[in-house]
Amino acid sequence: MSDSKAMTEAELIERFQSRIDDEQKIEPKDWMPEGYRKNLIRQISQHAHSEVIGMQPEGNWITRAPTLRRKAILLAKVQDEGGHGLYLYSAAETLGVSREELIAALQSGEAKYASIFNYPTLTWADIGAIGWLVDGAAIVNQVSLQRTSYGPYARGMVRICKEESFHQRQGYEIMLALSRGNEAQRAMAQDSINRFWWPSLMMFGPHDAESAHSGQSMKWKIKRQSNDELRQKFVDQTVKQVEVLDMTLPDPDLKWNEGRGHYDFGEIDWEEFKRSMSGGGPCSRQRVAHHVKAHEEGAWVREALRAYQKKQKSQADKAAA
């Protein structure tokens, strides 16, 4: 009988937490509490869905990017996001959930994705704002996930963070070019900042005291920093960046707090956040409907792949006989 089978549930949990506290990585075949597995599936799948749905608001600007260079860069960026979704879905599958289950949960509305992707991209400046603010917020959150306690998730995040760093620089380069342009270009950039600033802050999730999963995720070291800590870090670094652009953030309450050593900022519209997360965002239905359509149109590829795999297995079985 293995050690895990000989131990009681309480002993297994104690040993598991001891490994977490010792900074050991948990691997797919290791024993883990069911709550840990479910928490990871929820977080990783939400992350994966965000990467894949996040391709949509940028994808429709590939053909409208102002130069060939911009088109090539944006095409590469959108392709990266699809790859990130693949890494994350693969990590989630190591926890015993199928890709089909994950996709079905997204399309039914059971699974969530980052509310930021329910907002439209109205101008070219929005592509810059997404790269700078949205991917910038993602990097702040994801850098610490390279040290998350689940091995496959942590290793996937290493490559994702490297690519997201490129995405953030790409977005800031766009905003910098617009900030140095004519009056109309500067106005377009400022309008994008005004529209994407608050949704970017929402990406970190609700306040720690109101988060249903944050406390346990921190104990299990799935998350390494709290929602509010990460949001504050993002605000502090972005204020300096917007000053270089000679533009402003749409928050009259934003000011330096000498005592805290951080910037104070206004309260987020949490009702808007809840509305967007529950399918009431400006583009929520459009995003999911587009995903369903693309998934259905790609059914023949999955069917062909299964047929090929079946053929390969049949040939291998005959050769072994």
Secondary structure, DSSP 4 states (H G I P E B T S, - for coil): --HHHHS-HHHHHHHHHHHHHTTPPB-TTS---HHHHHHHHHHHHHHHHHHHHTHHHHHTTTTT-SSHHHHHHHHHHHHHHHHHHHHHHHHHHTTT--HHHHHHHHHHTSS---GGGGS---SHHHHHHIIIIIHHHHHHHHHGGGG-SBHHHHHHHHHHHHHHHHHHHHHHHHHHHHHTS-HHHHHHHHHHHHHHHHHHHHTT-S-GGG-SSHHHHHHTTSSSS-HHHHHHHHHHHHHHHHHHHT---S-TT-EEETTTTEEE-PPP-HHHHHHIIIIISTTHHHHHHHHHHHHHHTHHHHHHHHHHHHHHHHHHHHHH-
